[in-house]
Structures are given as C-alpha cells and as structure tokens.
C-alpha cells in the first residue's frame, strides 16, 4: 500500500483482504483510490474521514457502495481496514 506524503499508509487485515479479492476490479479500484486519497490528503488526517460506529471497536468509512470498518493508528501512521461490506448489508438495525 502506498505511503502518503506525511508517512501515512493503509493496510488490510486478513479478513478484509479476503473480501477485497472477491470484488470486481472497478470496485477494488474505487476502494484503493479512496484509501490513497485519504492517506495523501495534506489538510486532514485519516481519522478525520472516519465516522463512529455504535457497538464496534472500529469506525466506519463510506466508500461508494461500500462501508469499510477502519481504525487510524496515529502512532504507527497506519489506516487499518478491518471489514469491507456492501452498504445495504453493512449494518444491523440500531447501528449509527
């Protein structure tokens, strides 16, 4: 995964990598492009893009038709991607 200008990088966990591999090439490109955009943004930190997710240990990141479960680790400058789910099945009722 490419490093941003200020040293940020993004990585998939094994489950996210497996889900990513099942996607169509245009869906993969959409996700990778957004992740690259986030880590290279000179005005905002990656965690500025994340939205809280009730009842989950990570935050959500909307990317087109997908919702990614992510966490930005500032000390390591890594944006971890834990889950990749289509928007319609990404959350259970009551999730914010």
PEVEN-V319302 format. One record per backbone hydrogen bond with DSSP energy under -0.5 kcal/mol. CO is the residue of the C=O (numbers start at 1). NH is the residue of the N-H. If there is no record, write none. Layout:
# PEVEN-V319302
[[CO NH] [CO NH]]
This chain:
# PEVEN-V319302
[[4 7] [8 4] [9 79] [11 81] [13 17] [14 18] [15 19] [16 20] [17 21] [18 22] [19 22] [20 23] [24 27] [24 28] [25 29] [26 30] [27 31] [28 32] [29 33] [30 34] [31 35] [32 36] [33 37] [34 38] [35 39] [36 40] [37 41] [38 41] [45 48] [46 49] [47 50] [51 60] [53 56] [59 70] [60 51] [61 68] [63 66] [65 87] [66 63] [67 85] [68 61] [68 70] [69 82] [69 83] [70 59] [71 73] [71 80] [72 74] [73 77] [73 78] [77 9] [78 73] [78 80] [79 11] [80 71] [80 82] [81 13] [83 69] [85 67] [86 89] [86 90] [87 90] [92 95]]
